[in-house]
Amino acid sequence: MSHIAERGAQLEQFVSEYFAGKHLPLQPMLGDAGLRSYYRALCNGKSYIIMDCPPSYCSVQPFINIAHYLRSNNFSAPEIITQDTKQGFLILEDFGKLSIKEYLLQVGSLGSKERKRVYHLIIDLLILLQQQELPADLKKFNNDLLCSELDIFINWYIPYAYKKELQIQERDEFIALWKIALEAQEPMISSLVLRDYHVENMMYLEHRDDIKQLGLLDFQDALLGSPIYDLVSVLEDARFDIPKEEALEYIKYFADKKELDIDSVLLNYHILGAQRNSRILGIFARKAERDGDDNYLQYIPRVLKYLEQDLSHPKLAPIKNWLKKL
C-alpha cells in the first residue's frame, strides 16, 4: 500500500470510529499552501470539518492549544469535537462556506458602508486579542526569526524571478541590510500574532454578534511578536485587493484606537510588510518550482505591488536599491 493510500485508510478509520462505524463520504476542501488537508463530512444533517495534518509535517497540538485559548477568551474559533494528536487528525465545528473574503465580494463597492464595517470589525478583533493575557510557551517572533524567514526569498524567489543564485557575499550583504532594517522598528509591546490573519482565513458567521461574526481559522502558527504583523497580514492580502488609500485609513483607525503614534505604526508596518511579502514571494515560487503547483503564481503581481509600496519607506531604501541591482 502506498503512503497516500495508507494515510487515506487511517483517516477513514478515524472518521468511522467517531461516527459509530458509518463510512461517510469526505468532500475535499481547498487547503492552504502547506501540507494539511481538509474535508467536509455530513452526518444526520449536521456538517463537520476534518483536518488531516501529517505528523511528519507538523503537530496538531498548537492548533488545539490556540483554539482553546481563543474560545476561552470569547473569540469564534471552531470547537474541537474529537482528536487524534498522534496521527494528526481532528474533527472540528463547521463554520459554513461563506468566508469573509466571499462576503466582501458580495458586498461589492470599495467605499461601501458594509465593507468598512467589516474591516473595522476585523481590526477591533485584532485590538481586543492584543489586550488579552498571553497564552503560555509561545515562541518569540523576533528579528532573528524574521531574518531567517528571508531564506525562502533568497533560495526560491530570486532564482525564479532573476534567473540567478546569490553568491555568499551577496547573500551576506542582503541579510545585513535586513538586520539593520528590522532593528529600525519602533519598540512596541509584544502580543499574540496569528500570522495568517486575512479574509480567506475568516468565516462570516451571520447569526453571531459583533466580533464573534468573524470565525477564525488557520492560527496554529501563532507566535509572540509585533502587534503590527497581523495588521499587515489583513491589509496586504495576497489574494484580495485593498487599495493603498483604503489600507491607510484602516492603519490610522488601528493606531488611533491603540493610541499609538501613526508614524511609528507606519514605519513598523512598512518594515514588516516588506519582510512578509518577500517571504510570501518565496513560498509561491517554491510551490511552482519544487511542487509543480502554478496556482499561486497568479498572486505574485499583487504581492510585488505591496512589496513596492512597503519598500517606498526611506528606512528601506538600501534594500530597495540592492534589489534594483540584481
C-alpha positions as CSV (number, residue, x, y, z in Angstrom):
1,M,0.0,0.0,0.0
2,S,1.4,3.4,-0.9
3,H,1.9,6.1,1.7
4,I,-1.0,8.1,0.3
5,A,-3.4,5.1,0.3
6,E,-2.2,4.2,3.9
7,R,-2.9,7.7,5.1
8,G,-6.3,7.7,3.5
9,A,-7.2,4.4,5.2
10,Q,-6.1,5.9,8.6
11,L,-8.3,8.9,8.0
12,E,-11.3,6.8,7.0
13,Q,-10.9,4.7,10.1
14,F,-10.6,7.8,12.4
15,V,-13.8,9.3,11.0
16,S,-15.6,5.9,11.0
17,E,-14.8,5.4,14.7
18,Y,-16.2,8.7,15.8
19,F,-19.4,8.3,13.7
20,A,-20.2,4.9,15.2
21,G,-18.9,2.8,12.2
22,K,-20.5,4.9,9.5
23,H,-18.4,5.3,6.4
24,L,-19.1,8.9,5.4
25,P,-18.1,10.4,2.1
26,L,-15.5,13.1,2.7
27,Q,-15.7,16.1,0.4
28,P,-12.2,17.6,-0.2
29,M,-11.9,21.3,0.6
30,L,-9.4,23.9,-0.6
31,G,-6.4,23.9,1.8
32,D,-3.6,26.3,2.5
33,A,-0.1,26.5,1.0
34,G,1.1,23.8,3.4
35,L,0.6,20.1,3.6
36,R,-2.6,20.0,5.7
37,S,-5.8,18.6,4.0
38,Y,-9.4,19.5,4.9
39,Y,-12.6,17.6,4.3
40,R,-16.3,18.3,4.9
41,A,-18.5,15.4,6.2
42,L,-22.2,15.2,6.7
43,C,-23.9,13.1,9.3
44,N,-27.6,13.2,10.3
45,G,-28.0,16.6,8.7
46,K,-25.0,18.2,10.5
47,S,-21.8,19.2,8.9
48,Y,-18.3,18.7,10.3
49,I,-14.8,19.7,9.2
50,I,-12.0,17.0,9.2
51,M,-8.4,18.2,9.4
52,D,-5.6,15.8,8.2
53,C,-2.2,17.1,9.3
54,P,0.5,14.5,8.8
55,P,2.7,14.3,11.9
56,S,5.8,14.3,9.7
57,Y,4.7,17.8,8.6
58,C,3.7,19.3,11.9
59,S,1.8,18.6,15.2
60,V,-1.9,19.5,15.6
61,Q,-1.3,20.3,19.2
62,P,-0.5,24.1,18.6
63,F,-3.8,24.3,16.7
64,I,-5.6,22.7,19.6
65,N,-3.9,25.0,22.2
66,I,-4.7,28.2,20.3
67,A,-8.3,27.1,19.5
68,H,-8.9,26.5,23.3
69,Y,-7.2,29.9,24.1
70,L,-9.4,31.8,21.6
71,R,-12.6,30.1,22.7
72,S,-11.9,30.7,26.3
73,N,-11.5,34.4,25.6
74,N,-14.8,34.5,23.7
75,F,-13.5,34.6,20.1
76,S,-15.0,32.5,17.4
77,A,-12.7,29.6,16.9
78,P,-14.0,26.2,15.9
79,E,-14.9,23.7,18.6
80,I,-12.6,20.7,18.5
81,I,-15.1,17.8,18.6
82,T,-12.6,14.9,18.7
83,Q,-8.9,14.5,18.1
84,D,-6.1,12.0,17.4
85,T,-2.9,14.0,18.1
86,K,-0.7,11.0,17.4
87,Q,-1.9,10.5,13.9
88,G,-2.7,14.2,13.3
89,F,-6.5,14.1,12.8
90,L,-9.1,16.5,14.1
91,I,-12.9,16.8,13.7
92,L,-14.0,20.4,14.0
93,E,-17.1,22.5,14.1
94,D,-18.1,23.6,10.6
95,F,-18.3,27.4,10.3
96,G,-20.0,27.1,6.9
97,K,-18.9,28.0,3.4
98,L,-19.0,31.8,3.4
99,S,-15.6,33.3,4.1
100,I,-15.1,37.0,4.9
101,K,-13.4,37.3,1.5
102,E,-16.5,35.9,-0.3
103,Y,-18.8,38.1,1.9
104,L,-16.8,41.2,0.9
105,L,-17.0,40.3,-2.7
106,Q,-20.8,40.1,-2.3
107,V,-20.8,43.4,-0.6
108,G,-19.3,45.0,-3.6
109,S,-18.0,48.5,-4.0
110,L,-14.8,49.7,-2.4
111,G,-16.3,52.5,-0.4
112,S,-19.4,50.7,0.8
113,K,-20.5,51.2,4.4
114,E,-20.7,47.4,5.0
115,R,-17.1,46.8,3.7
116,K,-15.8,49.5,6.1
117,R,-17.8,47.9,8.9
118,V,-16.3,44.5,8.3
119,Y,-12.7,45.9,8.2
120,H,-13.3,47.9,11.4
121,L,-14.6,44.6,13.0
122,I,-11.5,42.8,11.8
123,I,-9.3,45.5,13.4
124,D,-11.4,45.7,16.5
125,L,-11.0,41.9,17.0
126,L,-7.2,42.3,16.5
127,I,-7.0,45.0,19.1
128,L,-9.1,43.1,21.6
129,L,-7.0,40.0,21.0
130,Q,-3.9,42.0,21.8
131,Q,-5.4,43.1,25.1
132,Q,-5.8,39.5,26.4
133,E,-3.4,37.8,28.8
134,L,-0.9,35.9,26.6
135,P,-1.0,32.1,26.3
136,A,2.0,30.3,27.8
137,D,5.1,29.0,26.0
138,L,4.7,30.9,22.7
139,K,7.8,31.1,20.6
140,K,9.1,34.6,20.0
141,F,8.7,36.1,16.6
142,N,11.9,38.2,17.0
143,N,14.2,39.8,14.5
144,D,16.3,36.7,14.2
145,L,13.3,34.6,13.1
146,L,12.1,37.3,10.8
147,C,15.5,37.4,9.2
148,S,15.7,33.6,8.9
149,E,12.4,33.6,7.0
150,L,14.0,35.6,4.2
151,D,16.0,32.4,3.2
152,I,13.0,31.3,1.2
153,F,13.1,34.5,-0.8
154,I,16.8,34.1,-1.4
155,N,16.6,30.4,-2.2
156,W,13.4,30.3,-4.3
157,Y,12.2,33.7,-5.5
158,I,15.5,35.2,-6.6
159,P,16.3,32.2,-8.8
160,Y,12.7,32.1,-10.1
161,A,12.4,35.9,-10.9
162,Y,16.0,36.9,-11.6
163,K,17.4,33.6,-13.1
164,K,20.4,33.7,-10.8
165,E,21.6,32.4,-7.4
166,L,23.2,34.7,-5.0
167,Q,26.9,34.4,-4.2
168,I,27.8,34.1,-0.5
169,Q,28.9,37.7,-0.4
170,E,25.7,38.9,-2.0
171,R,23.6,36.9,0.4
172,D,25.5,38.2,3.4
173,E,25.1,41.8,2.2
174,F,21.3,41.3,1.7
175,I,20.8,39.8,5.2
176,A,23.0,42.6,6.8
177,L,20.7,45.2,5.2
178,W,17.7,43.4,6.6
179,K,19.1,43.2,10.1
180,I,19.6,47.0,10.0
181,A,16.0,47.5,8.7
182,L,14.5,45.2,11.3
183,E,16.4,46.9,14.1
184,A,14.9,50.2,12.9
185,Q,11.4,49.2,14.1
186,E,9.9,51.4,16.9
187,P,9.7,49.3,20.1
188,M,6.1,48.2,20.9
189,I,4.6,45.8,23.4
190,S,4.6,42.3,22.1
191,S,1.3,40.5,21.5
192,L,-0.2,37.3,20.1
193,V,0.5,37.1,16.4
194,L,-1.8,34.7,14.5
195,R,0.4,35.1,11.4
196,D,-2.2,34.2,8.7
197,Y,-4.8,36.8,9.7
198,H,-6.6,37.5,6.5
199,V,-10.1,37.5,5.0
200,E,-9.8,34.0,3.4
201,N,-9.0,32.6,6.9
202,M,-12.1,34.1,8.5
203,M,-15.6,32.8,8.1
204,Y,-18.7,35.1,8.1
205,L,-21.0,33.9,11.0
206,E,-24.1,35.9,10.2
207,H,-26.1,34.9,13.3
208,R,-23.4,35.9,15.8
209,D,-22.9,39.4,17.2
210,D,-20.1,41.9,16.9
211,I,-16.6,40.4,16.6
212,K,-18.0,36.9,17.0
213,Q,-19.2,37.2,13.4
214,L,-15.6,36.5,12.5
215,G,-14.9,32.8,12.6
216,L,-11.1,32.4,12.9
217,L,-9.2,29.6,11.2
218,D,-5.5,28.8,10.5
219,F,-3.9,30.0,13.7
220,Q,-1.7,27.1,14.5
221,D,1.5,29.0,13.7
222,A,0.8,31.7,16.3
223,L,3.8,33.4,17.9
224,L,4.6,36.2,20.3
225,G,5.6,39.3,18.3
226,S,4.8,42.7,16.9
227,P,1.2,43.9,17.2
228,I,1.6,45.3,13.7
229,Y,2.3,42.0,11.9
230,D,-1.3,40.8,11.7
231,L,-2.4,44.3,10.6
232,V,-0.1,43.8,7.7
233,S,-1.5,40.3,7.0
234,V,-5.0,41.5,6.6
235,L,-4.3,44.8,4.7
236,E,-1.7,43.3,2.3
237,D,-3.6,40.2,1.4
238,A,-2.0,38.2,-1.5
239,R,-5.5,37.0,-2.7
240,F,-7.6,40.2,-2.2
241,D,-7.2,43.7,-3.4
242,I,-7.0,46.5,-0.8
243,P,-6.1,49.9,-2.4
244,K,-3.3,51.8,-0.6
245,E,-5.6,54.7,0.3
246,E,-8.2,52.4,1.9
247,A,-5.4,50.5,3.8
248,L,-4.0,53.8,5.1
249,E,-7.4,54.6,6.5
250,Y,-7.6,51.3,8.4
251,I,-4.0,51.7,9.7
252,K,-5.0,55.1,11.1
253,Y,-8.1,53.5,12.7
254,F,-5.8,50.9,14.3
255,A,-3.3,53.5,15.5
256,D,-6.0,55.8,17.0
257,K,-7.8,53.0,18.8
258,K,-4.5,51.7,20.3
259,E,-3.3,55.3,21.0
260,L,-0.1,54.7,19.0
261,D,1.9,57.2,17.1
262,I,0.9,56.9,13.4
263,D,4.4,57.4,12.1
264,S,5.7,54.7,14.4
265,V,3.0,52.3,13.2
266,L,3.6,53.1,9.6
267,L,7.4,52.6,10.0
268,N,6.9,49.1,11.5
269,Y,4.1,48.4,9.0
270,H,6.4,49.0,6.1
271,I,9.3,47.0,7.5
272,L,7.2,44.0,8.5
273,G,5.2,44.3,5.2
274,A,8.4,44.1,3.2
275,Q,9.6,41.1,5.1
276,R,6.3,39.3,4.9
277,N,5.8,39.9,1.2
278,S,9.3,38.8,0.5
279,R,8.7,35.5,2.3
280,I,5.4,35.0,0.5
281,L,7.0,35.5,-2.9
282,G,9.5,32.8,-1.9
283,I,6.7,30.5,-0.9
284,F,4.8,31.0,-4.1
285,A,8.0,30.5,-6.2
286,R,8.8,27.3,-4.3
287,K,5.2,25.9,-4.8
288,A,5.7,26.4,-8.6
289,E,9.3,25.3,-8.9
290,R,9.6,22.5,-6.4
291,D,6.0,21.3,-6.1
292,G,4.8,21.9,-9.6
293,D,1.9,24.0,-8.3
294,D,1.5,27.0,-10.5
295,N,-1.8,28.2,-8.9
296,Y,0.0,30.7,-6.6
297,L,1.8,32.4,-9.4
298,Q,-1.3,34.4,-10.2
299,Y,-0.9,36.3,-6.9
300,I,2.7,37.4,-7.5
301,P,1.8,40.7,-9.2
302,R,-0.3,41.8,-6.3
303,V,2.4,40.8,-3.7
304,L,5.0,42.7,-5.8
305,K,2.8,45.8,-5.7
306,Y,2.6,45.5,-1.9
307,L,6.3,45.0,-1.6
308,E,7.0,48.1,-3.8
309,Q,4.7,50.1,-1.5
310,D,6.5,48.9,1.6
311,L,10.0,49.5,0.2
312,S,9.0,53.1,-0.6
313,H,9.7,54.0,3.1
314,P,13.1,55.8,3.4
315,K,14.3,53.3,6.0
316,L,14.1,50.6,3.4
317,A,15.8,52.5,0.6
318,P,19.0,50.4,0.9
319,I,17.1,47.1,0.4
320,K,15.1,48.7,-2.5
321,N,18.4,49.8,-4.1
322,W,20.0,46.5,-3.6
323,L,17.2,44.6,-5.3
324,K,17.3,47.1,-8.3
325,K,20.9,46.0,-8.9
326,L,20.1,42.3,-9.3
